[in-house]
Amino acid sequence: MSVSLNGSTPTDADACFGTGGSSSSVMRGLAVTLNSGGSNTVVAKYKSNGLGAAFFANRWLFALRYANVR
């Protein structure tokens, strides 16, 4: 899973991934800069390795504004 910010293409370098084959819990934190206009979209994007079915459960996305750039 990686995030798409304002329609950008998510990259594997920013991804959070599990080991596959069994249930796993993973977490990833990223600091990003959003547009200052206040109209932003953050979308979680998922992919599998193509070696069978992929299941995603109990997902959440947490955003925290910690500074205003002026």
Contacts in CASP RR format, 6 or more apart in sequence:
PFRMAT RR
TARGET T0000
AUTHOR 0000-0000-0000
METHOD contacts of the structure
MODEL  1
MSVSLNGSTPTDADACFGTGGSSSSVMRGLAVTLNSGGSNTVVAKYKSNG
LGAAFFANRWLFALRYANVR
1 15 0 8 1.000
1 16 0 8 1.000
1 17 0 8 1.000
1 44 0 8 1.000
1 45 0 8 1.000
1 46 0 8 1.000
1 56 0 8 1.000
1 59 0 8 1.000
2 10 0 8 1.000
2 11 0 8 1.000
2 12 0 8 1.000
2 14 0 8 1.000
2 15 0 8 1.000
2 16 0 8 1.000
2 44 0 8 1.000
2 45 0 8 1.000
3 10 0 8 1.000
3 14 0 8 1.000
3 30 0 8 1.000
3 42 0 8 1.000
3 43 0 8 1.000
3 44 0 8 1.000
3 45 0 8 1.000
3 61 0 8 1.000
4 10 0 8 1.000
4 41 0 8 1.000
4 42 0 8 1.000
4 43 0 8 1.000
4 44 0 8 1.000
4 45 0 8 1.000
5 32 0 8 1.000
5 34 0 8 1.000
5 40 0 8 1.000
5 41 0 8 1.000
5 42 0 8 1.000
6 34 0 8 1.000
6 35 0 8 1.000
6 40 0 8 1.000
6 41 0 8 1.000
7 41 0 8 1.000
7 43 0 8 1.000
10 45 0 8 1.000
14 28 0 8 1.000
14 30 0 8 1.000
15 28 0 8 1.000
16 26 0 8 1.000
16 27 0 8 1.000
16 28 0 8 1.000
16 29 0 8 1.000
17 26 0 8 1.000
18 24 0 8 1.000
18 26 0 8 1.000
33 69 0 8 1.000
34 40 0 8 1.000
34 42 0 8 1.000
36 68 0 8 1.000
36 69 0 8 1.000
42 61 0 8 1.000
42 63 0 8 1.000
44 59 0 8 1.000
44 61 0 8 1.000
46 54 0 8 1.000
46 56 0 8 1.000
47 54 0 8 1.000
48 54 0 8 1.000
END
